[in-house]
Amino acid sequence: MATVLNYIFRNVLYVNLVKNLCSFTGYYSKYKVMPRVRKRTSNRGTDIEVMKQAAQYCINESKSIRSVAKDFDICHVSLTRYITKLKAMKLGGSPPKCGYRPHTRIFDSCQETMLSNYLKNCADMYFGLSSKDVRQLAYEFAIKLNIKVPTYWIENRSAGVDWFKNFLKRNPTLSIRRPESTSLSRAINFNPVNVNMFMDKYDSQLNKYKFEAHQIFNLDETGITTVQNPGKVVAQKGKKQIGAITSAERGTLVTMCLAVNAVGNAIPPMFIFPRVNYKDHFIRGGPPGCVGTSNKSGWMQGEQFLQFMQHFKNHVRPTLEKKVLILLDNHESHLYLPVIDYCRENGIVLLSFPPHCSHKLQPLDRSVFGPFKKLINQEMDSWMKSNPGKRVSIYDLPSVINNALINAATPKNIVNGFTVSGLWPFNRNAFAVDEYAPAVVTDMYLNFEDTTNNNATPISQTNTKTAVAEKPEEQASVEISPETVRPYPKAKINSKMAKKGGRRKGKATVLTDTPEKDEIALRATEKDKKIKRKLFSTDVKKQKNKVTIKQKNKKTIVNESEEEDDASCMICLELYSKSKRGEKWIQCCKCKFWFHEACTKADFIAYFICDNCEADNE
């Protein structure tokens, strides 16, 4: 009989029949299955005030426990147990508790709150813990508190998967998220000091020129490649690999420059193609009113940025009486001296963001370029399906971008971008305290005038409180916390690192003001002098290294040692003489131009071909 019942129970097809049979044979108690998460059917016996009042009736008025329990709708056994604990408390015991508590719960509610807040703080600091790390932390935390844990916790030195799932259910404010990769420079530089300095300059320009929403613009560039990231498709379940067609292994880059204002309007974009000579058919089918230009790299450079500012002036038509404000980043092309002179002559005020803060302060990055990239992938997917066997070239991109830009750069998205960044309406306190938490990890010394000055102030000593400093009230009275088991990440930075020299630190500046403009001109002059000195020293070395060799045929052959001239990367335009020590360079096998290996991200270095040569072969 037992064998038959075991077989039926394992197949789970006749569970009701098994229960009926087991009630007669006594096997049901052996095979009874409890639900994984038991839901309460009532709140009976959970109110401590009601329990105290009932206990006082029994003790002071000498009433029977059963009658009082019936009057208060309480279980008489629970009331008896509570009265016993209440009497023991008067003799020096602990205060009694009422209600149902799971006997297998490892941490109490206060401890789980501490653990939940610790996980939130780590995520705000961009050092979030994975599910495996959380389980290991829970085990170490329980051992530190001398809490009894299951045997398999000790064997695996981590909490179980079931505990982690139930922990997330008990703390609905937590969830497993996929973080967005953020560079260390962005985490360090987005801090209260930088943001307040930018807001001060921005507020001063608003008060000085009385700018309205339609006069405040944001300008930025974004790169578009001919290879898209395919979206999700419906396919066979369980199949290991699902493919989607793309034009090539690595795409060719085209830069698009766009400007929008706080009202929600957008200026027609400008495209920069990686070609030496520009042709009008490059932008065929593009957005209405768009313009194009070209250079060898396809990136924004000073000459191309001057062309865009002329395009911007034709659409906005600013004057010296009615000026406009453009917010932009500190890219080298934006600091081109002819551009600054042109803007000063035509009533355009340029205000730059702090370095590495555009992911929070720039409206285009906050609400436009994200949807734009997703829509481009969708448009390119549909183009590949409509043109099977063909490749997307750089000349097809303007027509593909047309629909994506119309749907992404909507007035609603643009206005929301200005709102969340605190630019319009002007809101100095647009960013919450926890958004500055990543900067606390390094606690870098901040000084924009001189990096060797002793008046630098660490972030932790500013008036702004960090999210890490905000702890629950219960945590202050408890010595052992998750932070004592695993401290918050903190970089060790000594005085040498704080005073370390190197590239000049950028800052938020009004580029069209006279002092800033003179400083930019001085830096440009110094840069030209360094390049000329480098070229002169290279020519002198060439003259000294000429060697005359007489061979048997008595012919004189002049052999120059192959001393290379100062080259520049065709992508980032950085000179070889200014490259960092140990930085690798590679040369295109066809055009013989030089590139940083990090800029190209080439997979096969032995035979490298740049994107321009690959596009010409297509």
ZISUL-V543576 format. One record per pair of residues at least 4 apart in sequence whose ideal C-beta (glycine too) atoms are under 7 Angstrom apart, sorted by the first residue. I is the first residue (numbers start at 1). GAP is how many residues later the second one is. If there is no record, write none. Layout:
I;GAP  I;GAP
//
This chain:
1;4  1;24  2;4  2;25  3;4  4;4  5;4  5;13  5;16  5;17  5;22  6;4  7;4  8;6  8;10  9;9  9;22  14;4  15;4  16;4  17;4  18;4  19;4  19;9  21;4  22;5  22;6  22;9  23;5  27;4  28;4  44;29  44;30  44;31  45;29  45;30  45;33  45;53  45;54  46;52  46;53  46;54  47;4  48;4  48;50  49;4  50;4  50;22  50;24  51;4  51;23  51;31  51;47  52;4  53;4  54;4  54;14  54;15  54;18  54;20  54;25  55;4  55;24  55;27  55;28  55;31  56;4  57;4  57;6  57;11  58;5  58;7  58;10  58;25  59;24  63;4  63;5  64;4  65;4  65;11  65;14  65;15  66;4  66;10  67;4  68;4  68;11  69;5  69;6  69;7  69;10  74;4  74;5  75;4  76;4  77;4  78;4  79;4  80;4  81;4  82;4  82;14  82;16  83;4  84;4  85;4  85;11  86;10  88;5  89;4  89;5  89;6  89;7  101;4  106;36  106;41  106;43  106;57  107;4  107;5  107;8  109;4  110;4  110;364  111;4  112;4  112;55  112;58  112;59  113;4  113;359  113;361  114;4  114;358  114;361  114;367  114;368  115;4  115;23  115;26  115;367  116;4  116;55  116;57  116;58  117;4  117;354  117;355  118;4  118;364  118;365  119;4  119;10  119;15  119;55  120;4  121;4  121;346  121;347  121;367  122;5  122;6  122;7  123;5  124;310  124;313  124;343  125;312  125;313  125;315  125;316  125;343  125;363  125;364  126;56  126;61  126;312  127;314  127;362  128;51  129;4  129;5  129;8  131;4  131;33  131;45  132;4  133;4  134;4  134;30  135;4  135;23  135;24  135;29  136;4  136;21  136;22  137;4  137;345  137;348  137;349  138;4  138;21  138;25  139;4  139;10  139;14  139;18  139;19  139;20  140;4  140;345  141;4  141;341  141;344  142;5  142;7  144;336  144;341  145;335  149;4  149;5  151;4  152;4  152;8  153;5  153;6  153;7  159;4  159;5  161;4  162;4  163;4  164;4  165;4  166;4  167;4  168;6  182;4  182;5  184;4  185;4  185;171  186;4  186;170  186;173  187;251  187;252  187;254  188;251  188;254  188;256  189;5  189;165  189;166  189;167  189;168  190;4  190;167  190;170  190;249  191;245  191;248  191;268  192;4  192;244  192;270  192;272  193;4  193;253  193;266  193;269  194;4  194;160  194;163  195;4  195;236  196;4  197;4  197;157  197;310  197;311  198;4  198;155  198;156  198;163  198;310  199;4  199;229  200;4  201;4  201;150  201;307  201;309  202;4  202;149  203;4  203;223  204;4  205;4  205;6  205;120  205;144  205;146  205;305  206;5  206;220  209;114  209;140  211;4  211;5  211;114  213;49  213;50  213;211  214;47  214;49  215;109  215;110  216;45  216;46  216;109  216;207  216;208  217;42  217;43  217;44  217;107  217;108  217;109  217;110  218;41  218;42  218;109  218;144  218;145  218;146  219;40  219;107  219;109  220;38  220;108  220;109  220;142  220;144  220;145  221;34  221;35  221;36  221;79  222;34  222;147  223;30  223;32  224;30  224;32  224;152  224;173  224;177  225;26  225;27  225;28  226;21  226;22  226;25  226;26  226;166  226;167  226;168  226;171  227;19  227;20  227;21  227;23  227;24  228;18  228;148  228;149  228;152  228;153  229;148  230;14  230;16  230;151  231;146  231;147  231;150  233;9  233;11  235;4  235;7  245;139  247;4  247;144  247;145  248;143  252;22  252;142  252;359  252;362  252;363  253;21  253;45  253;358  254;17  254;18  254;19  254;44  254;140  254;143  255;17  255;43  255;44  255;45  256;13  256;15  256;145  257;12  257;13  257;43  257;51  258;8  258;11  258;106  259;8  259;53  260;5  260;6  260;103  260;104  260;108  260;149  260;154  261;4  262;153  262;156  262;161  262;162  264;147  264;150  264;151  266;143  266;148  267;45  267;48  268;19  268;20  268;21  268;22  269;18  269;21  269;136  270;20  270;21  270;22  270;23  270;38  270;41  271;12  271;15  271;19  271;21  271;127  272;21  272;22  272;23  272;26  272;27  272;28  272;32  273;5  273;9  273;19  273;21  273;25  273;121  274;22  274;23  274;24  274;337  274;338  274;341  275;19  276;18  276;20  277;17  278;4  278;14  278;15  278;16  282;10  282;113  283;7  283;9  283;115  284;114  285;113  285;114  285;117  286;4  286;112  286;113  286;115  286;116  287;114  287;115  287;118  290;108  291;20  293;11  293;14  295;6  295;9  296;274  297;273  297;274  297;276  299;272  300;4  300;5  300;31  300;33  301;4  301;32  301;272  302;4  302;31  302;34  302;37  303;4  304;4  305;4  305;28  305;29  305;31  305;34  306;4  306;30  306;32  306;33  306;36  307;4  308;4  309;4  309;30  309;33  309;34  310;4  311;4  312;4  313;4  313;5  313;33  316;8  318;4  318;5  318;6  318;28  318;29  318;30  319;28  320;27  322;25  323;24  323;25  323;26  324;23  324;24  325;24  325;26  326;22  326;23  326;24  327;24  327;26  328;6  328;22  328;24  329;5  329;23  329;24  329;29  330;4  330;22  330;25  330;176  335;176  335;185  337;4  337;183  337;184  337;187  338;4  339;4  340;4  340;10  340;171  340;172  340;177  340;180  341;4  342;4  343;5  343;7  343;169  344;168  349;161  349;163  350;161  350;162  351;159  352;156  352;157  352;159  353;4  353;5  353;8  353;9  353;155  354;153  354;154  355;151  357;4  358;4  358;7  359;6  360;61  360;71  361;60  362;4  362;59  363;4  363;51  363;54  363;55  363;58  363;60  364;4  364;5  364;53  365;4  366;51  366;54  366;55  367;46  367;47  367;49  367;50  368;4  368;40  368;41  368;45  368;46  368;49  369;4  370;4  371;4  371;37  371;42  372;4  372;32  372;33  372;36  373;4  374;4  375;4  375;29  375;32  375;33  376;4  376;24  376;25  376;28  377;4  378;4  379;4  379;21  379;24  379;25  380;4  380;12  380;20  381;4  382;4  383;4  383;9  383;17  391;227  392;4  393;225  394;221  396;4  397;4  398;4  401;4  402;4  403;4  404;4  405;4  408;5  409;4  409;5  411;4  412;4  413;4  414;4  415;4  416;4  417;4  418;5  418;6  420;10  421;9  422;4  422;5  422;6  422;8  431;4  433;31  433;32  433;33  433;34  434;33  436;28  436;30  437;29  437;30  437;31  439;20  440;19  440;20  440;26  440;28  441;48  441;49  441;50  442;49  442;51  443;15  443;16  443;17  443;50  444;49  445;11  445;13  445;53  446;10  446;11  446;13  447;4  447;6  447;8  447;9  448;57  448;59  449;4  451;48  451;50  451;54  452;47  456;42  457;4  457;5  465;4  465;5  468;20  471;4  471;5  474;4  475;6  480;4  482;4  483;4  483;5  493;4  493;5  495;4  496;4  509;7  510;6  511;5  511;6  512;5  513;4  514;4  515;4  516;4  517;4  518;4  519;4  520;4  521;4  522;4  523;4  524;4  525;4  526;4  527;4  528;4  529;4  530;4  531;4  532;4  533;4  534;4  534;32  534;43  535;4  535;31  536;4  537;4  538;4  538;25  538;27  538;28  539;4  540;4  541;4  541;22  542;18  542;21  545;15  545;16  545;18  546;12  546;14  547;12  548;8  548;10  549;8  549;10  550;4  550;6  551;4  551;6  566;9  566;10  566;11  567;9  567;27  568;5  568;6  568;7  568;8  569;4  569;5  569;25  569;26  569;27  569;30  570;23  570;25  570;40  571;24  571;25  571;28  572;24  572;27  574;4  574;5  576;9  576;18  579;4  583;13  584;13  585;9  585;10  585;11  585;12  586;9  586;11  586;14  586;16  586;19  586;22  587;5  587;7  588;4  588;5  588;20  588;21  588;22  588;25  589;18  589;19  589;20  590;19  590;23  591;19  591;21  591;22  593;17  595;4  595;5  595;15  596;4  597;5  597;8  602;6  609;4  609;5  611;4  612;4  613;4  614;4
//
